[in-house]
Amino acid sequence: MNLQARIEHFFTLGETFFDPKNEAFQLAKKKAFQQNSWFLPVFMDHATSQIKQSFLSLDALIHWTNSYPYLSNLPTGKKVGIVMAGNIPLVGFHDLLSTLIAGHTALVKLSSKDTVLMKYVIDSLIEINPAFQNLIIQQEQLKNCDAYIATGSNNSGRYFEQYFGKYPHIIRKNKTSIAILDGHETKAELDLLADDMLLYFGMGCRNVTQIWVPKGYDFIPLLEALKKYNFLGDEHKYKHNYDYQLALLMMNRQFYMDTGGILLSENPSPFAALSQIHYQFYTPGKLPTIDSSEIQCIVGKNGIPFGGPQKPTISNYADGVDTLEFLSKIN
């Protein structure tokens, strides 16, 4: 299967199998929600729509692969083990796409949290071209691969390094995103920031979990923008987290702000518990120093535009590591 065919097959995946009118697609989303209630239908719709528009359009695929002119001449047949995360819908899709576009065989360990949608993708590709049957292999144990791409927590990352360290590898650990505000954000920008914070319940590494604001910042407009996500409290697992975090803040007599579904508290950590957003103050004219080792995205007027983290392009690689470049250099 040559590169042009692979591009056309992924375009077909987006056009046909991610079509909202496709009954099998709708059934897969329904089953995915039954398997994992964190995958709200509105969140799956956003994820699949974003993949279709930004990853699977013909223009995106051609422009992306044209940046790697040697792809057409790469030796094929390498086996790439992919350990997928499952914190948000189809979070492992880009690794699968990159591996297959590079002409390799993907040995995939699916996350137990995201098996339905990923299996739908795999089955759809096989339906498009049965040759994918031998190019996408689902396995629980990934042994004897030529390279590995593994995504997980800091703890699992240590195991990945132990097991996969002697092979070419990309290992991704915990990361999160922050925003730096100047106090002059428009209502539209704050609405987009609310999406950056709370889409997918805030579980993605591209979700903003901490904001830096100037001293004297007026939080009221932001709190109003966040209220559109108070519906998250209708989900009992989220509500349990919210109630627990609220109780902790009250017991510790810590100042907090509450929209009725989202809590804001002052905290230096960029990582926040589910249902919480941390904030820190900075002196106007003196921007904060950020430890980039824990940060996926920095959102703001001097960084990624508001709303941008939840609309990555096909060449926005996690951790800034060019996956396709890595895959092209496997010996």
Secondary structure, DSSP 8 states (H G I E B T S, - for coil): --HHHHHHHHHHIIIIIT-TT-HHHHHHHHHHHHH-TTS-HHHHHHHHHHHHHHTSSHHHHHHHHHT-GGGGG-----EEEEE---SSTTTTHHHHHHHHHTT-EEEEE--TTSHHHHHHHHHHHHHH-GGGGGTEEE-SS--S-SEEEEE--HHHHHHHHHHHTTSSEEEE---EEEEE--S---HHHHHHHHHHHHGGGG-STTSEEEEEEETT---HHHHHHHGGGGGGGGSHHHHHHHHHHHHHHHHTT--EEE-SS-EEEE-S-S---TTEEEEEEE-TTS-----GGGEEEEESTTSB-TTGGGS--TT--GGG--HHHHHHT--
